[in-house]
Amino acid sequence: MSSSSIAAPSAAKPAPVWPGLVLALLGSIAFSGKAIIVKLAYRHGVDAVTLIMYRMLFALPMFVLLAWWAGRGKAPLQRRDWVAIGGLGVSGYYLASFLDFAGLQYISASFERLILYLNPTIVLLLGVVLFKRRTTARQLIALGVSYCGVLLVFGHELTLAGANVVLGAVLVFGSAVSYAIYLVYSGEVVRRIGSLRLTGLATSVACVLCIAQFLIVKPLDAALVAPQVVWLSVLNAVACTFAPVLMVMMAIERIGATMAAQTGMVGPMSTILMGVFILGEPFTAWVAAGTVLVLAGVWLLASAPAAAKPGTAATK
């Protein structure tokens, strides 16, 4: 048989991009639905401490299972790993979640999502303050554009809802800062134990803390809430907490963190649309303009050269 009759092996076809894009898109929309569910639950007279307790109570078994599954066959964790997991669980999931839930009592779901979407800019600022990293003109412009968008919506909400908007905005911004601290310090731990294992363990720590917080500051009969609150909490735990974590992680594996983050820019728009159609929140020119500015600023950061980018990760 002549060598010319032997067919050359064909080059492997690249994996299609669309499954990763769909996962990133669905994950972003699911994350965004959290604020809508929280606002619906508040209509039944529940407080933030009780509501987040129910969310974490239903989420805890799923994240414990995730931590076990991701840790199969891996080396046992060292003491420094447990200390880091505890700290990251407090910052990234317990404190960030509680401040977010508390802030949603005072501001709209649309405004909350815009503040949380400042997360990449906060990571950038923390890098400058903590690690003396240098910034580029493009990054400074991105910061200015994003924060102008939030201030625009803030001023509009202040005229509609009064001084409580200040408290709500401060609480949600504190949530964004707390989660940004988690992102800044989680990189080394992720390299040691893996992203899914860290997510499962750190979130489990946060779940236990949220349940303990309820038991310490509330009487047990405070758990007697409307059935709607319980079912909304189940939906929040499964569809807006655990499922999007898995979808975004799988998306990152398929299309990379940068493209997943850019796809996640649909999050604020999906929150606004759900807020309008489900909660009856107003959609005004101020909200539209602020959203465009925030998304433009985050896009400038996401499309910057790789060496200049702040770290990205799934939004809580």
ZAMARGU-4260 file (C-alpha; in steps of 0.2 Angstrom, whole numbers, plus 5000, padded with zeros to 4 digits):
<rodrens>
0) 5000/5000/5000 | 5007/5017/4995 | 5010/5030/5008 | 4999/5042/4997 | 4984/5030/5000
5) 4985/5033/5019 | 4974/5047/5024 | 4982/5060/5035 | 4974/5061/5052 | 4961/5075/5053
10) 4964/5089/5065 | 4953/5088/5080 | 4938/5100/5079 | 4937/5113/5092 | 4924/5111/5105
15) 4908/5121/5102 | 4907/5138/5111 | 4888/5138/5113 | 4886/5126/5127 | 4897/5137/5138
20) 4889/5153/5133 | 4872/5145/5137 | 4878/5140/5154 | 4885/5157/5158 | 4869/5165/5152
25) 4858/5154/5162 | 4869/5156/5177 | 4869/5175/5177 | 4850/5176/5175 | 4848/5163/5189
30) 4859/5173/5201 | 4850/5189/5196 | 4833/5181/5201 | 4839/5181/5219 | 4835/5199/5222
35) 4818/5196/5215 | 4814/5182/5227 | 4820/5191/5242 | 4809/5206/5238 | 4794/5195/5236
40) 4798/5186/5252 | 4798/5203/5261 | 4780/5206/5256 | 4776/5193/5269 | 4783/5202/5284
45) 4799/5192/5286 | 4815/5200/5292 | 4832/5198/5284 | 4840/5187/5298 | 4825/5174/5296
50) 4825/5175/5278 | 4844/5172/5275 | 4843/5158/5288 | 4830/5149/5278 | 4840/5151/5262
55) 4855/5144/5269 | 4846/5130/5278 | 4840/5123/5262 | 4857/5127/5253 | 4868/5118/5266
60) 4865/5100/5261 | 4869/5104/5243 | 4885/5113/5247 | 4891/5099/5259 | 4888/5087/5245
65) 4897/5098/5233 | 4912/5099/5245 | 4912/5080/5247 | 4911/5077/5228 | 4924/5089/5224
70) 4936/5082/5237 | 4935/5064/5232 | 4953/5057/5230 | 4961/5073/5235 | 4974/5076/5249
75) 4967/5080/5266 | 4966/5098/5270 | 4979/5106/5281 | 4976/5118/5296 | 4980/5133/5285
80) 4967/5128/5272 | 4954/5127/5286 | 4958/5144/5293 | 4958/5151/5275 | 4941/5143/5271
85) 4934/5149/5287 | 4939/5167/5283 | 4933/5166/5265 | 4917/5159/5271 | 4914/5174/5282
90) 4919/5187/5270 | 4913/5180/5253 | 4896/5171/5258 | 4891/5175/5276 | 4894/5194/5277
95) 4891/5197/5259 | 4875/5188/5259 | 4868/5196/5275 | 4872/5214/5270 | 4864/5211/5253
100) 4848/5204/5261 | 4848/5218/5273 | 4850/5231/5260 | 4836/5224/5249 | 4824/5230/5262
105) 4827/5248/5257 | 4832/5249/5238 | 4825/5241/5222 | 4831/5225/5215 | 4837/5234/5200
110) 4848/5246/5210 | 4855/5232/5221 | 4861/5222/5205 | 4869/5238/5198 | 4879/5240/5215
115) 4884/5222/5215 | 4890/5223/5197 | 4903/5236/5203 | 4912/5221/5210 | 4926/5220/5197
120) 4930/5238/5200 | 4931/5235/5219 | 4943/5221/5216 | 4953/5233/5205 | 4953/5246/5219
125) 4958/5233/5232 | 4973/5228/5222 | 4979/5246/5221 | 4976/5249/5240 | 4982/5232/5247
130) 4995/5227/5234 | 5001/5243/5226 | 4996/5238/5209 | 4997/5251/5195 | 4981/5256/5186
135) 4980/5261/5167 | 4970/5276/5160 | 4958/5263/5153 | 4954/5256/5170 | 4952/5273/5178
140) 4940/5278/5164 | 4930/5262/5167 | 4929/5266/5186 | 4923/5283/5183 | 4910/5277/5170
145) 4903/5263/5181 | 4902/5274/5197 | 4893/5288/5187 | 4880/5276/5182 | 4877/5270/5200
150) 4877/5288/5206 | 4864/5292/5193 | 4852/5278/5199 | 4856/5282/5217 | 4850/5300/5215
155) 4834/5295/5206 | 4830/5282/5220 | 4834/5295/5233 | 4820/5306/5226 | 4808/5292/5226
160) 4811/5282/5242 | 4819/5295/5254 | 4834/5293/5266 | 4832/5274/5268 | 4840/5272/5251
165) 4856/5279/5258 | 4856/5265/5271 | 4851/5251/5258 | 4865/5257/5246 | 4878/5257/5260
170) 4873/5239/5265 | 4873/5232/5247 | 4890/5241/5243 | 4897/5234/5259 | 4891/5217/5252
175) 4900/5220/5236 | 4916/5225/5246 | 4915/5209/5256 | 4914/5198/5241 | 4928/5208/5232
180) 4939/5204/5247 | 4934/5185/5245 | 4939/5186/5227 | 4956/5195/5231 | 4961/5182/5244
185) 4954/5166/5237 | 4966/5164/5222 | 4980/5155/5232 | 4967/5144/5240 | 4958/5139/5224
190) 4975/5134/5217 | 4978/5123/5232 | 4961/5114/5234 | 4951/5119/5218 | 4937/5131/5215
195) 4922/5119/5217 | 4929/5112/5234 | 4932/5129/5240 | 4915/5135/5235 | 4907/5120/5244
200) 4916/5122/5260 | 4916/5141/5261 | 4898/5142/5257 | 4894/5128/5270 | 4903/5138/5283
205) 4892/5153/5279 | 4877/5142/5280 | 4881/5137/5297 | 4885/5155/5303 | 4868/5161/5296
210) 4858/5148/5305 | 4868/5151/5321 | 4865/5170/5319 | 4846/5166/5319 | 4847/5155/5334
215) 4857/5168/5344 | 4847/5184/5340 | 4829/5177/5336 | 4817/5167/5347 | 4813/5150/5339
220) 4795/5155/5336 | 4802/5168/5323 | 4804/5153/5312 | 4785/5152/5310 | 4783/5162/5294
225) 4771/5162/5280 | 4772/5146/5269 | 4776/5157/5254 | 4792/5162/5263 | 4797/5144/5265
230) 4794/5140/5246 | 4803/5156/5240 | 4818/5151/5251 | 4818/5134/5243 | 4818/5142/5226
235) 4831/5154/5231 | 4843/5140/5238 | 4841/5129/5223 | 4838/5140/5208 | 4847/5156/5213
240) 4861/5149/5224 | 4867/5132/5221 | 4862/5129/5202 | 4870/5145/5196 | 4886/5141/5205
245) 4888/5125/5196 | 4882/5133/5179 | 4895/5147/5180 | 4909/5135/5185 | 4905/5124/5171
250) 4904/5138/5159 | 4922/5144/5165 | 4929/5127/5161 | 4922/5128/5143 | 4924/5146/5138
255) 4936/5154/5151 | 4933/5167/5165 | 4934/5182/5153 | 4920/5176/5141 | 4910/5170/5155
260) 4911/5187/5164 | 4906/5196/5148 | 4891/5185/5146 | 4887/5189/5164 | 4884/5207/5159
265) 4866/5201/5155 | 4863/5200/5174 | 4858/5218/5178 | 4847/5219/5163 | 4838/5203/5168
270) 4836/5209/5185 | 4828/5225/5179 | 4816/5216/5167 | 4811/5204/5181 | 4809/5219/5193
275) 4798/5228/5181 | 4787/5213/5176 | 4786/5203/5193 | 4788/5217/5206 | 4781/5231/5197
280) 4796/5242/5199 | 4797/5257/5188 | 4809/5257/5173 | 4814/5275/5169 | 4826/5284/5158
285) 4837/5286/5174 | 4838/5268/5177 | 4841/5264/5159 | 4855/5277/5158 | 4863/5271/5174
290) 4863/5253/5168 | 4871/5258/5152 | 4885/5267/5161 | 4888/5253/5173 | 4889/5240/5159
295) 4900/5250/5149 | 4912/5253/5163 | 4913/5234/5167 | 4915/5230/5148 | 4930/5242/5148
300) 4938/5232/5162 | 4933/5215/5155 | 4940/5219/5138 | 4956/5226/5144 | 4973/5216/5140
305) 4974/5201/5151 | 4989/5208/5161 | 4979/5223/5167 | 4963/5214/5172 | 4957/5212/5190
310) 4952/5194/5194 | 4934/5189/5189 | 4923/5176/5197 | 4904/5172/5198 | 4893/5184/5206
315) 4886/5179/5222
</rodrens>
